[in-house]
Amino acid sequence: GIRPSSKRRLRWRIDLATSARSHGCNTHAGKWTTPLATLLLHHTAYLDHLTPVGHPERPDRIRAIDRILEHERFQALEREAAPLGAVEDVLRVHPCEYVDMIRNAVPSEGLFRLDMDTTVSPGSWDAAMRGVGGTKMVSMGILTLLAGGCDQSVIVGA
């Protein structure tokens, strides 16, 4: 059977397609009738968020994904650099003191451990802000689609 998390994703996709169809987009039975363009957001700044050896959020994982995405099967992906996010966007969801603490913890060299699982390095702030910018771009794209803007692109991962 379908795992619960897969069911949620499937339901979300159907809801999104149903909403898009109700706004005049080209869908049929919860599926697009024309191919969707998939936008991959990425930035080299993500490679500059360094972590201790063996940590799951390490640049080698991004490099491994990049190697897979070089395969001809993924050449149709539209690729863009994740835009730089604004601190004002972060402050919409996190208190100023927390944002300042993170920003001030970023070392000029080496690694600094914020807690048992979170380490920052000199490139961590820029990587995080690219994540913020990419997340905002994805969110705005989805909101545009739901509001009736039918450019038929699906945006994935910053």
Summary of the structure (lengths in Angstrom):
residues: 158
radius of gyration: 18.5
end to end distance: 29.7
largest distance: 53.8
contacts: 395
relative contact order: 0.20
helix: 47%
strand: 14%
